[in-house]
Structures are given as C-alpha cells and as structure tokens.
Amino acid sequence: MCLIEVRWHGRGGQGAVTAARLLADAAFREGKYVQAFPFFGAERRGAPVLAFTRISDVPIRIHSQVYSPDVVVVLDPTLPRVVDIAAGLKIGGTVVLNLKEPMTVPHAKVFYVDANAIALEVLKAPITNTAMLGAVARATNLVKLESIRETIQSYFPEKLVDKNIRAAEVAYERTVELT
C-alpha cells in the first residue's frame, strides 16, 4: 500500500471531518499509520468543506493538505456541480460518490451509492458520513467493514451505534462500480 491519500468533499454539518477521522481510526485498528485533518476557511453550515485522510504502512512524514489524492469521496450529491472534485486526482484513482445515478470522472474508477436515501432510511436524518464509510470500504479495500463497525462502536453514543453501523453496512452492500 505505501501511502494512500483521501480527500473528502462535503458540506458543513454533513460529517466529512468526522468521516475522515473515522476512516483513519479504522485503518489504525488494522495496524496502519494514519493522519486525518480538516481544511477550514470561512466555512459555515452548508458551505463546501474539505477533509483529508492519509493511510500508510510506514510512518507518515508529510504534514500538508492533500493535493494529489488517490481517492476522492463526495458526501453531497450537489457538489460535483459546484466544485472540481477530480482536481489533482491521480490517474487511475478512485472516486466514491453519493449519487443516485453515476457520473463519469476521466481516468478514474468511479463507485456510487445513494447515501442520502440510506441515511434517511436508516438514520432518519440526512447525515451521510457513516454510509459513505461503508461505500469507501467497499470501493477501496483500504479497511475492512469490521474495522468500520468497531470504529463506529467506539465513537458514537450507544443510542446511535446500531443505526450508524447499519448505515455503513447497507451502503457497503449497495455501492456499485461504474463500468
């Protein structure tokens, strides 16, 4: 694996920063070295936000924003219309989208899942971060779904654990690769 860099696109309040941290925690549980951090400007609730995760088999020595991600994850289906989600994406990289219908991204493997529907169905709220963690696990094999479950269990209050694990599991099963 060496070093894999993930860039998360979301809107303020959707949980992109939390998702970046949870992915890092899941990889750490599997013995990997990790970093997770947000990029904040003048964001407000609903404004586009970025977060990043680095996962490596060796200690991570860089401490900067991710400019050339291996993986891009998009939590909000409206963002591809207003943000260049593929900016800097490595050729052959992976894009994981919260969309009902797929969109193509040149020179990338594209996976999609309707995380909004899953969040509303399972969580009864439009918060897609744990669903997208399941989709990322399915699309990238960076972490096992079991590690995502353990991370969710350790992070969320007990009353939210089962629903968030279920959202990740459902998204894992429903994630589709664009062929």
C-alpha positions as CSV (number, residue, x, y, z in Angstrom):
1,M,0.0,0.0,0.0
2,C,2.7,2.5,1.0
3,L,0.8,5.9,1.2
4,I,-2.8,6.4,0.2
5,E,-4.3,9.9,0.4
6,V,-8.0,10.5,0.6
7,R,-9.8,13.8,0.0
8,W,-13.3,14.2,1.4
9,H,-15.8,16.7,-0.1
10,G,-18.9,17.6,1.9
11,R,-20.9,20.5,3.2
12,G,-20.6,21.9,6.7
13,G,-22.6,19.8,9.1
14,Q,-22.6,16.6,7.0
15,G,-19.8,14.9,8.8
16,A,-17.0,14.9,6.3
17,V,-14.4,15.8,9.0
18,T,-15.8,13.0,11.2
19,A,-15.7,10.6,8.3
20,A,-12.1,11.4,7.7
21,R,-11.2,10.7,11.3
22,L,-13.3,7.5,11.4
23,L,-11.6,6.1,8.3
24,A,-8.2,6.9,10.0
25,D,-9.3,5.2,13.2
26,A,-10.4,2.1,11.3
27,A,-7.1,1.9,9.5
28,F,-5.2,2.4,12.8
29,R,-7.1,-0.6,14.2
30,E,-5.6,-2.6,11.3
31,G,-2.1,-1.6,12.3
32,K,-1.6,1.2,9.8
33,Y,-0.1,4.7,10.3
34,V,-2.7,7.4,9.8
35,Q,-3.5,11.1,9.6
36,A,-6.9,12.8,9.5
37,F,-7.5,16.5,9.4
38,P,-9.9,19.2,8.1
39,F,-9.3,22.1,5.9
40,F,-11.2,25.1,7.1
41,G,-11.6,28.5,5.6
42,A,-14.6,30.7,6.2
43,E,-16.9,27.8,6.2
44,R,-20.4,27.8,7.6
45,R,-23.1,25.2,7.9
46,G,-23.9,24.1,4.3
47,A,-20.8,25.5,2.7
48,P,-18.4,23.2,0.9
49,V,-15.7,21.7,3.2
50,L,-12.7,19.5,2.7
51,A,-11.2,16.9,5.0
52,F,-8.3,14.5,4.4
53,T,-7.1,11.1,5.5
54,R,-3.7,9.5,4.9
55,I,-3.1,5.8,5.4
56,S,0.3,4.2,5.2
57,D,2.2,1.0,6.1
58,V,5.1,3.2,7.2
59,P,5.3,6.4,9.4
60,I,3.9,9.4,7.6
61,R,6.3,12.3,7.5
62,I,4.4,14.8,5.5
63,H,2.1,17.3,7.1
64,S,0.3,19.3,4.4
65,Q,-3.0,19.4,2.7
66,V,-3.6,16.5,0.2
67,Y,-3.1,17.9,-3.3
68,S,-3.0,14.7,-5.4
69,P,-5.4,12.2,-3.8
70,D,-5.6,8.6,-4.6
71,V,-9.2,8.6,-3.5
72,V,-11.9,11.3,-3.6
73,V,-15.1,10.8,-1.5
74,V,-18.1,13.1,-2.1
75,L,-20.7,13.2,0.6
76,D,-23.1,15.7,-1.0
77,P,-24.6,15.0,-4.5
78,T,-24.7,18.7,-5.4
79,L,-21.0,19.3,-5.0
80,P,-19.8,17.9,-8.4
81,R,-21.8,20.8,-10.0
82,V,-20.0,23.5,-8.0
83,V,-16.6,22.0,-7.1
84,D,-14.0,20.3,-9.3
85,I,-14.0,17.1,-7.3
86,A,-11.4,15.5,-9.6
87,A,-8.8,18.3,-9.2
88,G,-5.4,16.7,-8.7
89,L,-6.8,13.1,-8.6
90,K,-4.1,10.7,-9.6
91,I,-4.7,8.9,-12.9
92,G,-6.4,5.6,-12.1
93,G,-7.6,7.0,-8.8
94,T,-10.9,6.1,-7.2
95,V,-13.9,8.4,-6.8
96,V,-16.7,7.4,-4.4
97,L,-19.9,9.4,-4.9
98,N,-23.1,9.9,-3.0
99,L,-25.3,9.9,-6.1
100,K,-28.5,8.1,-7.3
101,E,-27.1,7.9,-10.8
102,P,-23.4,7.6,-11.7
103,M,-21.3,10.3,-13.4
104,T,-18.1,9.7,-15.2
105,V,-14.8,11.1,-14.0
106,P,-12.0,10.9,-16.6
107,H,-9.1,8.5,-15.8
108,A,-10.7,7.2,-12.6
109,K,-12.6,4.3,-11.2
110,V,-16.0,5.5,-10.1
111,F,-18.2,4.0,-7.4
112,Y,-21.6,5.4,-6.4
113,V,-24.3,4.8,-3.8
114,D,-27.4,6.7,-2.8
115,A,-26.2,7.5,0.7
116,N,-28.9,10.2,1.1
117,A,-31.6,7.5,0.8
118,I,-29.7,5.2,3.1
119,A,-29.2,7.9,5.7
120,L,-32.9,8.9,5.6
121,E,-34.0,5.2,5.7
122,V,-31.7,4.1,8.5
123,L,-30.8,7.2,10.5
124,K,-33.9,9.2,9.8
125,A,-31.5,12.2,9.2
126,P,-29.6,13.5,6.1
127,I,-26.2,12.7,7.6
128,T,-24.3,10.6,5.1
129,N,-20.9,10.1,6.7
130,T,-21.2,6.6,8.1
131,A,-22.9,5.4,4.9
132,M,-20.1,6.8,2.9
133,L,-17.6,5.0,5.1
134,G,-19.2,1.7,4.1
135,A,-19.0,2.8,0.5
136,V,-15.3,3.6,0.8
137,A,-14.6,0.3,2.4
138,R,-16.3,-1.5,-0.5
139,A,-14.8,0.7,-3.2
140,T,-11.2,0.8,-2.0
141,N,-10.5,-2.1,0.3
142,L,-8.5,0.4,2.4
143,V,-10.1,-1.0,5.5
144,K,-12.3,-3.9,6.4
145,L,-16.0,-3.4,7.1
146,E,-15.4,-4.9,10.5
147,S,-12.9,-2.2,11.4
148,I,-15.5,0.4,10.4
149,R,-18.0,-1.3,12.7
150,E,-15.5,-1.2,15.6
151,T,-14.7,2.4,15.0
152,I,-18.4,3.4,14.9
153,Q,-19.0,1.5,18.1
154,S,-16.1,3.3,19.9
155,Y,-17.0,6.8,18.5
156,F,-20.8,7.2,18.8
157,P,-23.0,7.3,21.8
158,E,-24.6,3.9,22.5
159,K,-28.0,5.0,21.3
160,L,-26.6,5.9,17.8
161,V,-24.2,2.9,17.3
162,D,-26.5,0.3,15.8
163,K,-28.1,2.7,13.3
164,N,-24.7,4.1,12.1
165,I,-23.3,0.6,11.8
166,R,-26.4,-0.4,9.8
167,A,-25.9,2.7,7.5
168,A,-22.3,1.6,6.8
169,E,-23.4,-2.0,6.1
170,V,-26.2,-1.0,3.8
171,A,-24.0,1.4,1.8
172,Y,-21.3,-1.3,1.6
173,E,-23.8,-3.7,0.0
174,R,-25.4,-1.1,-2.3
175,T,-22.2,0.5,-3.6
176,V,-21.8,0.0,-7.3
177,E,-18.9,0.4,-9.7
178,L,-19.5,2.4,-12.8
179,T,-18.3,0.1,-15.7
